[in-house]
């Protein structure tokens, strides 16, 4: 193993492993420092395990509620042990794939915890490595709520997805993307779920109209929702957790805290390396991901913008292209789509209606219910909604929002339209295949100017 590389990436998650592969493609000798497994938290403890569990929830829910589709399933039940094994197998398959890609591209993996040195190196254990450029990609860690610590029956999101048995009752604190996914998954498994959000709506980062659609769907999934209520008086015992929220009290098998996350920088030795941090411990960067130390770049959950795997990956590409001297352009954080894989799914890009108005923009709105397109009854996808927020004068799409069974796939064309500076007028003339759920996007664009065909 060499003592010097062109690029060293600290952290092998979605941002770090993609950055390493791209650096190697550009002819850079590259190493990744990873203290756990290839793929980092996302592949092993977060995104991938969560979506594996959610897919099973979808199949189980279909099996129990498919009679009107002409499919009768008697005695459908969950095999919790088998589900846990599949979750682990999916992660192992993908982490193995990441390691294979590193090997294929001659990226070396250095096992251990990496930290920066004052003279611009990377220390792992007792050994120090030199590099032309360093990319920090260590992600984030879960944060508890005031007066409550993780442990026992008080779990974080990974703890919720890896419970040894299916709980009869679970409380989820925090109704953002992660909390909504856990609530929706367990609700469809048949667990009684209490979803608590301190703010006044679930999915607080999403447009209010979309949150309302999801809230109605959640109430059919064994989920009790409480908004505007902080959690207090948490008492964790050996068999249950007691808590209060607002004027209510509850006792559950497990309490999952799915609130905020903080940048995972404790081991990085940022101060000695001259890497500045700002609000919330976020690392300060320029538009090309470079920190106050010109050799050091930072990506993903460590920096501004949404904490999303796909954002981290693209930032990693930009960082190593900059290090290699290749032509590149910054990630437009405003065009990073959000994706929540609850049921129904929620996806969005750009501004909500409220944000656009707060920014002083005059807007016109196009809404179209998924139930209005021909594919909706075919694919049993009636409850969703597409909403476009457009500039009143020029038709620029300022924000796009989708709720539906496959919203996270549907958002891509809206991101593309915005990235290519298309307006609602152009989107309203793009031919969509029939019968597909994506036709709702077409009619939503036409609804902006009042001529949706199927409204």
N, C-alpha and C positions, 0 to 999 in steps of 0.2 A: 504493500500500500504506500502510495506516494506521500510525501510530507508537504507538497505544494500543488495547488490546483488553480485553474483559471476561475472556477466558480465553486463555492461551497454553499449549499442550502441547508439551513438548520430547520428541520421539520419535514417529515415525509408525507404530509396530508395532501389533499387535492391541489392546494397551491404549490406546495413544495415539490411533489413528485412531478407535476407538469413542468414546473420551472426547470427542474434538473434535466428532463428529457429534451426540452427545447434548447437548453444550453448546449447539451451534447450534440444536437442536430446542427448547431452553429459552429461545431468544431472546437468547443471549449472542453478542456479536461475538467470533469465535474465529480463532485462527491455530495452525498446527502448524509447529514447527521440525523439519526433517528433513535430515540431511546426505547421505542416499543416495537411496533410492527410497521411494515410498509403500508402506506395508505392513511396512517395517523388516526385521529379520532373519528373522522368522517366514515371511513370504510369499516372501522372496527367497533366503534362505540356510539355512533351518532346517525348520520344520514342513512347509510346502507342498512344497518340493523332495523332502524325505524321503518323504512319503506318495505323491508321484507315482512315485518310483522303486519303492516298495514295492508299488504297484498293479501295475506291470509285472512285478515278481517273482512276484506272485500269479498273473497271467495266464500267464506263462511256465511256472511250476510246474504249473498245471492242464493246459497244452498237452502237457507231457511225461508227465503221470501221469493221463491221463483215459481210458485204455483200458477200465477196468472200469466207467466211466460210459457206455460205448457210443460214445465219441468217439476215433477214431484220428487222431493227428497225426504225420506223418512229417517228419523234418528240421527240427523247430523250432529256431530259433537266435535269438540276440540281435543286434540292430543297435545297437551302442553309440552310434554317432554320432546315429542317429535318436532314441534314448532321451534323449540329452542335449538335443537340440533340443526334444523334447516337454516335458522338465522345465523348460526356459527359457520355453517358450510358456505353460505353465500359470501360472507365476509372473507373466509379463507380463500375462496376462489378468486375474489377480486384482489386481495393483497398479494396472492401468488402471481396474478397477472401484472401487478405493478412491479414486483421484483423481476419478473421476466423481461419487462420493458426496460428496466434499468440495466439489466445484464446485456440485453440486445444493443443498447446504446452506449455500453461501456461506462455506465455511471456506477461509481463505487459507493457502497453503503458503509458508513462508519457508525457502529453501534455505540450508543451512549448519549449523554446529555451535553449539548454544546453550549458554550458561552463565548462571548467576545473578549478579546484581550485589549489592553490599552494601546498596543502598537499595531492593531489591525489584523490580528489573527483569530483563529477559532480554537479554543481549548476543549478537548474531549478527554475526560479522565486526566491522566498525567501527560498527555501528549498535545502539542500545539501544531496546528496546520496553518499554512499561509495560503492566501488567495488573492486574485486580482479584484474579485468582487464577491460579496457575501449577501445572501438573501435570507432574511428572517421570516420564517413561515411556521411559527409554533402554535398558532391558533389561539383558542380561548379556553377558559375554565368556568365551570358553573359557580354562580354566586348564591349563597343562602339568603333568606330574608331576615330582617332584624329579629334578634333573640331566638333564632332557630338555626341549628347546625345540622349538617348531613350526618347520618349514621343510623343503623338499625332500620326501623320502619319509616324513616324520613329519607327519601331518596332523590337523586337528581334524575335527569332524563334517561341516561343510560341505565340507572338503577331501575327505573320504571319499565324499560323494555326488556330487562333481563331478570325479572322476578322469578323466584324458584317455583311459584305456583300462581295460578290465576286467582286474583283476589275477588271476593264478593263485592267489596266496596273500596273505591279509591278516590281520594281528593287530589285534584291537580290545581296548583296555585300558579297562576299566570296563563292567560288565554291568548298568548301570541302564537306564532307558527308551531313551535314545539309542543306547547301545552294543548293546542287545538288538535294536533295529530294524536297525542297520547289519549286525550279524551275520546276522540272519534274511534280510535282503534279499540280501546277497551270497552267502549259502549257497545260496539258491534260484536265483540266477543261475548257480551252478555253480562259484563260487570256493571254494577251501579256506580255511576261517575258523578262526582261533584266538581264542577269547573268554576273556579273563583278568580275573578279579575278585579284588581284594585281600581282600574280606570272604568269609564262609563260604557264601554262596549268590548265584546270579544274581538279578537284580531284588531287591536287598536291602531295598527299601522295601515289598515286597509280602509277603503272608501266605506262610508256608513251603509250605503245601499247594499254592498256586497256582504258586509257583516250581518245585516238583517236576514239575508237569505240563508246564510250558514247557521245562524241562531235557530231559525225555524226548523232546519233539517236536524240540528243537534237534539232538539227536544223530542225527536222520534227515535233517538239512539241511546236511551237509558241515561241521558245526560241532564243533570240539573244545573242550571247556569245562575251564577250570582255575580253581578257587576257592581262596581262602585263600593266594594267591600274589602278592606284589608283583613288579613288573617292574623289572629291573636290567640294568646293563651294556649299555645301548642304544648301538649303533654304526650310524649311518646312512651308507650309501655312495651312490654315484651310481646303482646299479642295484637295491639291496636294503637291508633293515634287519636287523641281527642283534640278538638280545636274549636274555636269560635270565629265567626265572620259576620260582621254587622250585628244584628240582633239574634242570629241563629247559632246553634251549636251542632256539632257532628262528631261521630266516632266512626273511623274507617280502618280498614286493614293496613293501608299504606297512604302516606302523604308524599306526593311528588312535587318538588319545587322546580318549576319550569319558567323561572323569571329571567333575570338578566345574566349576562356573562361578562367576564373581564378578560382583557388581553393576558395571555400567558407569557409574561416577561420576567418572572422572578429570577430564573436561572441565567438570563442572558447577559447580565453585567453591563447594562446599557449605559449607566452613568460613566463608568471608567472608559468606555469606548467612545464617549462623546455623542451618544445618540439621544436626542431630545424627545421628551414625551409631553403630551398636552392633557386636555380634559379627559378624565376617566382612565388615564394611563395609556391612552392611544399614542403610538409612535408618530411623530410628525414627519411628513414626507412631501416631496414635490410631485408634480404631475406624472413623473416617470418612476415613482415609488422610491426615489432616493431619499435617505435620511440626512440628518445634519452631519453625519460622517460620510464623506463622499464615496467610500468603498462599500458602504452598507445600505442595502435596500430592504424594505419591509412590505409585506403583502397580507391580504386576507383579514382575519379578525383582529390583527394587530393595528390596523389603520382605519381611517374614516370610511364611512359607508356601511351598507348592510353586511352582516356577518353571514355570508353565503358562499358555499363551496365554489360555485361557478364564477363568482367575482374573484375569489382568490386565485383560481387557475389562470384567468386572463391577466390578472396583475402580475403573476409569476412570469408569464410569457413576456410582458412588457419589460419587467426588471432585467431579465437575462439578455434580452435583445439589446437593451441599453448598455449593459456591461460588455457585451460582445462587439459593440459598435455597429450593430445592424440597424437598418431603418425600422422605425416603429412609431406607434402613436399611442397616446394615453388611453386608458379605460375611461369611458364616459360613465361615471357612477350613476348618473340620472337615467341611464338606459339599461341598468342591470335589473332584470326581472325578478320579482319575488315569487316564490312558489311554495304553497302549503298543501301537503298531501293528505289532508283530512277528507271526509266525505260529506258534501261534495268538495272537490279541490278548489283552491283559490289561487289565482295568479294575477299579477299586476305589474305595470311598468309606468314610470313617470308620476305625475301628480294626481292626488285625489281631487274631487270637485272642490272640497273645502280649501285644500292647499292652493289650488289655482286662483281661487277668489281672494285668499289671503295675500297672494303675491300680486294682486292688483290686475289680474287678467280678466277681461270680459269673455265669458265662455258660453258655448252652446253645448247641449248634452244630447247624446244619442244612446238610448237604452233599447235592448231587445231581449225578451225572454227566450231561453233555449227551447221551451215548449212550443214556440211558434214555427220551428223548422220541421220539415218532413221527417228528418232522422230521429227526432226526439222520442216519439212513441216506439220506433223500431228498437232503439238502443236504451230505452227506459231512462232517458236523461232529460226530464222535463223541468226540474226545479231550478235550473241555473239561470244566469243572466250575463249579458255582455253590456258593458257601459263604456262609452267613449267621452272623454272631456276634450273639447276642441276650442281653439281660439275663434271667437265670434267673427272677426273680420277676415282672417286669411284661411281658416280651416286647419291650421297646424294642430296635430294631435298632441295634446299636452299630457294626457294620461289615458291608459287603457286598463280595464279591469274585467276579469272573467271569473265566474263561478260555474262549475259544472263537473261532471265525472272525469273529464279529461282537460280541464282548464290549463294545467301546467304544460301540456303539449300545444294547446291553442295559442298561448301567449306569444309564441315565437314570431308569427307573422306580424303581430302588432309591434313587437320590438323592431323587426326589420323595417316596417313602414316608417316608424319614427326615425330610425337611424338613417334611412335614405331620404329623409325630409319629405315624405309623402303626407298629404293631408287627408281629411275625411272624403274629399271629392275624389281623389285617386282610389282610395280603398273601396269606395262605393261602386267603382267600375271594374274592379278585379273579379274575374269569373272564378267562382268557387265550385268545386265538384259537388254533385248531387247524387244521392242524399247523404250529406255529412252534417255533423254538428257545427262545423266551421262556417256554415252558411249563416249562422247567427251573427257572426262578425260582419258579414256583408250587409245584413239588414240593420245592424246597429249603426254602421257607417251611413246608410241611407236615412236612418232615423234622425241623425244630426240635423238634416235639412228637411225633415218631415215627410219623407216619402218611402219609409219602410214598406215593403210589399206585403209581408205576412203579419203585420201588426193587427 
